[in-house]
Amino acid sequence: MPKMKTNKSAAKRFRVTGTGKVRRYKANKSHILTKKTAKRKRHLRAATLVSGADMGRIKKMLGL
């Protein structure tokens, strides 16, 4: 049976933590930043975890 391929676009966007959860960065931090408040941009900096509903799909794309 052939090896399972990793989805490369997903591999660049997600990282797996030591406990097996998937970490992601928040959207809306790439452009049109002038109209966004400093507080909003500061909160977008922090990484967060993928929701449980999406965890299975993301792990499958990462080949886990």
N, C-alpha and C positions, 0 to 999 in steps of 0.2 A: 504494500500500500504506500502511496506517495506521502511525502511530508506535508504537513499543513502549512500553508503560507500565511505569514503575518500581514495584516492590512497595514501598509506603510503609512497611510495618512493618519490612522488611529495611533500608530506607534509614536508619531511625532507629537501627538496632542495629549497623550495619557501616560502616566507612570504608575507602577504598582508599588504600594507601600510594603513595609516589612510584614505587616499583618495580613496582607492579601487584598486590601481595599484599593480602589483605583482613584488616583488623584487627578484633578483637572484644573485648568485655569479658567477664569471667568471671561465671558464674551464682552463686547462693547468697549474695548480698551485700545483699539487700533487706530481709529481716525474720528474726525468730528469731535475733538476733545475740548474745543473752546467753549461750547455751550454746556458742558458737563461740569458740575461743581467739583471743587477740590475733594470734598468728603466722598462723593460718589466715585471719583477716580482712585482715591486711596483705598476704598473698600474693594475695588475691582482688582487691586494688586494681589490680594491674598488668594492662595490656592484653596480649593475646596474638594470635597469628595463627590464622586459620581453617585447619583441617587440609586437606591436599591433596585428600582424598576429597570434601570438601564444597565446595571452592573453585569448581568449575564451576557448581554449583547456585546458590550465593550470587551469583556474578557475573552469572548469567542474570537473577536477581531484581532486581539493581541496574541492569540494562539495559546491561551492558558486553559 
